[in-house]
């Protein structure tokens, strides 16, 4: 999956309108299901988070990444609980090279002393927690639709992602992809993020217009390596199905490969910022599909298995 492959601009990444959700849920569920089964990626509009709130979250992310490295290093990533800061530390098996980015993970029960101080970043903690909560609410609306289609109760996934439990392991991730010098664009064999699937149930990705690079390759296209660019827009949230929900759906909902490519010659090569929310079921939640295709497993054990399998060579 580390090859460049080809580009397929004909594949549709559908937009789903979440307005009037309470009265339109059945119709929205049908649209989400069809989009997820087809490509595994879709975009949400009228999702309920104000544009000003998203802009503010990006402003806070940029302020964090603008801190000196020695300040950010006071809040290092704790891999066991997925919280804290890392830089050029994630090596994808698809490429064998570090992703060209830095990131800061917020996982509610495990932040402890990993928050920048108020003097370093005024309002950062309060603002990020509020935005994480909004992202959780949107993801739970989407997951309630998949629960409906799978024959689970409407609050099934909300209970499995209980924010008040210490076993909560959903994560808000701030991402900064480093600028690429234009003269180096044709020489780099690196990736901003190598091809991978997500381990969670559902990913919400916030992107900035003009800062592209995200591409998806549905499973049926893996041999052909036909990648579809997903154009970023400020007013939509890009979503994808993760490995956890694929298992929970007995493989009916696909978790597909995606990547962030380095800019080609002539493309925008400045810094790229994005924010991802990974809805991962609580560690003690039990994953078992309606058809019981796979043995029941806790989300904590499943996540550990996926991490071990994916990164065993590194």
C-alpha positions in Angstrom: 0.0 0.0 0.0 3.0 2.3 -0.1 2.9 2.7 -3.9 1.7 6.0 -5.5 -1.0 4.2 -7.5 -3.4 6.0 -9.8 -6.0 8.7 -9.3 -9.8 8.1 -9.6 -11.8 11.3 -9.6 -15.0 9.6 -10.7 -15.8 7.9 -7.4 -18.4 9.8 -5.4 -17.8 10.6 -1.7 -21.4 11.4 -0.8 -22.6 14.3 1.3 -25.3 13.5 3.9 -27.5 16.3 5.3 -28.1 15.9 9.0 -30.6 18.8 9.4 -33.9 18.0 11.2 -32.3 14.8 12.4 -35.1 13.8 14.8 -37.7 13.7 12.1 -35.5 12.5 9.3 -33.4 9.8 11.1 -34.7 6.8 9.2 -34.0 8.5 5.8 -30.6 9.7 7.1 -29.8 6.2 8.3 -30.5 4.8 4.8 -28.3 7.4 3.2 -25.4 6.8 5.6 -25.6 3.1 5.2 -25.5 3.3 1.4 -22.6 5.7 1.4 -20.7 3.6 4.0 -21.2 0.3 2.2 -20.2 1.8 -1.1 -17.0 3.7 -0.2 -16.7 3.7 3.6 -16.3 7.5 3.5 -18.9 10.2 3.5 -19.2 13.9 4.4 -21.7 15.5 6.8 -23.3 18.9 6.3 -25.7 20.7 8.6 -24.1 18.7 11.4 -24.8 21.2 14.2 -21.4 22.5 15.0 -21.1 26.2 14.2 -18.4 27.3 11.7 -17.1 29.7 14.3 -16.6 26.8 16.7 -14.6 24.8 14.2 -12.5 27.9 13.3 -11.8 28.4 17.0 -10.7 24.8 17.4 -8.2 25.2 14.5 -6.9 28.5 16.0 -6.2 26.7 19.3 -4.5 23.8 17.5 -2.3 26.2 15.5 -1.4 28.0 18.8 -0.4 24.7 20.4 1.8 23.6 17.5 3.4 27.1 17.4 4.8 26.5 20.9 8.5 25.7 21.1 9.3 22.0 20.9 10.8 22.0 24.3 7.5 23.3 25.7 5.5 20.7 23.8 7.9 18.0 25.0 6.7 18.6 28.6 3.5 16.8 27.5 4.8 13.7 25.7 2.6 11.0 24.2 1.6 8.2 26.6 1.0 5.5 24.1 -0.8 3.2 26.5 -3.6 5.7 26.9 -3.2 7.6 23.6 -2.7 11.1 25.2 -0.1 13.7 24.7 2.2 15.1 22.0 4.4 13.3 19.4 6.4 14.4 16.4 7.5 12.3 13.4 7.0 9.3 15.6 4.3 7.3 13.7 5.8 4.8 11.2 3.2 3.2 8.9 3.8 -0.4 7.8 2.7 0.6 4.3 5.6 3.0 3.9 8.2 2.1 6.6 8.9 5.8 7.1 7.7 8.2 9.7 4.6 10.3 8.9 5.7 13.9 8.3 3.6 15.4 11.0 3.2 16.2 14.7 0.1 15.5 16.7 -1.5 16.1 20.1 -4.0 13.5 21.5 -6.8 14.3 23.9 -8.3 11.3 25.7 -10.5 12.6 28.5 -9.7 10.2 31.5 -6.0 10.2 30.9 -4.9 13.9 30.4 -3.6 14.5 34.0 -0.6 16.7 33.6 -0.6 16.6 29.8 -2.5 19.9 29.5 -0.5 23.0 28.6 -0.7 25.6 31.4 -3.0 28.6 31.2 0.0 30.9 30.9 1.2 28.9 27.9 -2.2 28.6 26.2 -5.0 30.5 27.8 -8.4 28.8 27.4 -6.9 25.8 25.5 -8.1 23.1 27.9 -11.7 24.4 28.2 -12.0 25.0 24.5 -10.7 21.6 23.5 -12.9 19.7 25.9 -15.9 21.6 24.6 -15.0 20.8 21.0 -14.4 17.1 21.9 -17.8 17.0 23.4 -19.5 18.4 20.3 -17.6 15.9 18.1 -18.8 13.1 20.4 -22.4 14.3 20.0 -22.2 14.3 16.2 -20.6 10.9 16.1 -23.2 9.4 18.4 -26.0 10.7 16.0 -24.3 9.0 13.1 -23.7 5.8 15.1 -27.3 5.7 16.2 -28.2 5.4 12.6 -25.9 2.5 12.1 -27.3 0.9 15.3 -30.8 1.2 13.7 -29.6 -0.5 10.5 -27.9 -3.3 12.4 -30.9 -4.0 14.6 -29.4 -2.6 17.9 -31.2 -0.2 20.1 -30.9 3.5 19.3 -28.7 4.3 22.3 -26.5 1.2 21.8 -23.4 2.9 20.7 -23.8 5.9 23.0 -23.7 3.4 26.0 -20.6 1.8 24.4 -18.9 5.3 24.2 -19.8 6.5 27.7 -17.9 9.7 28.4 -18.4 9.5 32.1 -16.6 6.1 32.4 -12.9 5.7 33.2 -12.8 3.1 30.4 -13.6 5.8 27.8 -11.0 5.8 25.1 -12.3 8.0 22.3 -9.7 10.5 21.2 -9.6 14.0 19.8 -6.4 14.4 17.7 -4.9 17.7 16.6 -2.7 17.3 13.5 0.0 19.5 12.0 1.6 18.2 8.7 4.9 20.0 8.1 5.4 22.4 5.2 7.3 20.9 2.2 9.9 23.1 0.5 8.8 23.4 -3.2 12.2 22.4 -4.4 12.0 19.2 -2.5 8.5 18.1 -3.8 9.8 15.9 -6.6 12.5 14.3 -4.4 10.5 13.2 -1.4 9.7 9.5 -1.0 7.9 10.3 2.3 4.2 10.6 3.1 2.4 13.0 5.3 0.4 9.9 6.4 1.0 6.5 4.9 -1.9 4.3 3.8 -3.8 2.8 6.8 -7.2 2.0 8.2 -8.5 3.5 11.4 -8.9 1.2 14.4 -12.0 2.9 15.8 -15.8 2.7 15.1 -16.1 6.1 13.4 -13.7 8.9 12.5 -14.8 12.5 12.2 -12.2 14.6 10.3 -12.2 18.4 10.1 -10.2 19.9 7.3 -9.3 23.4 6.0 -10.2 24.4 2.5 -7.1 24.5 0.2 -5.2 22.1 2.4 -5.8 18.9 0.5 -4.0 15.5 0.3 -6.5 13.1 1.8 -7.3 10.1 -0.5 -9.3 6.9 -0.1 -8.9 3.5 -1.7 -12.0 1.3 -1.2 -11.1 -2.4 -0.6 -12.4 -3.5 -4.0 -9.8 -1.1 -5.6 -6.8 -2.2 -3.6 -5.2 -4.3 -6.4 -5.6 -1.4 -8.9 -4.4 1.1 -6.3 -7.0 3.6 -7.5 -7.0 6.5 -5.0 -9.8 9.1 -4.8 -9.0 12.6 -3.5 -11.4 14.0 -0.9 -11.5 17.7 -1.3 -11.5 19.6 2.0 -14.2 22.1 2.8 -14.6 24.2 6.0 -18.4 23.5 6.2 -18.4 19.7 6.2 -17.1 16.9 8.3 -15.5 14.0 6.5 -16.2 10.6 8.1 -15.0 7.1 7.7 -15.8 3.7 9.1 -13.1 2.1 11.3 -12.0 -1.5 11.9 -14.0 -1.7 15.2 -17.4 -0.9 13.5 -16.5 -3.2 10.6 -16.2 -6.1 13.1 -19.3 -5.0 15.0 -21.3 -5.1 11.7 -20.0 -8.6 10.8 -18.0 -6.9 7.9 -21.0 -5.3 6.3 -19.5 -1.9 6.8 -16.0 -1.6 5.3 -13.0 0.1 6.9 -11.0 1.3 3.9 -7.5 2.4 3.4 -6.8 6.1 3.2 -3.7 8.3 3.3 -2.5 11.9 3.1 -0.1 12.3 0.2 2.7 14.9 0.0 1.9 17.8 -2.3 3.0 17.4 -5.9 4.9 20.1 -7.8 2.7 23.1 -8.2 0.3 22.2 -5.4 0.0 24.0 -2.0 3.0 22.9 0.0 2.6 24.9 3.2 1.6 23.5 6.6 -1.6 21.4 6.7 -3.8 21.3 9.8 -6.6 18.9 10.5 -8.5 17.7 13.6 -9.8 14.1 13.9 -12.2 12.6 16.4 -11.9 8.9 16.8 -15.0 7.3 18.4 -13.6 4.2 20.0 -15.8 2.1 22.2 -14.9 2.1 25.9 -12.3 -0.5 26.8 -14.9 -2.7 28.6 -17.5 -2.6 25.9 -18.1 -5.9 24.3 -18.0 -6.1 20.4 -20.2 -8.7 19.0 -22.1 -8.4 15.7 -25.7 -9.3 15.2 -24.8 -12.4 13.2 -21.9 -13.3 15.6 -19.5 -13.8 12.8 -16.6 -13.3 15.2 -16.2 -14.2 18.9 -17.1 -11.5 21.3 -14.2 -9.4 22.4 -13.8 -6.3 24.6 -13.0 -3.0 22.7 -9.8 -2.7 24.8 -8.6 -6.2 23.8 -9.5 -5.6 20.2 -7.7 -2.3 20.0 -4.6 -3.9 21.5 -4.8 -6.7 19.0 -5.1 -4.3 16.1 -2.1 -2.2 17.3 0.0 -5.3 17.8 -0.8 -6.7 14.4 -0.4 -3.4 12.5 2.9 -2.4 14.1 4.5 -5.7 14.9 7.4 -5.0 12.6 8.2 -1.7 14.2 
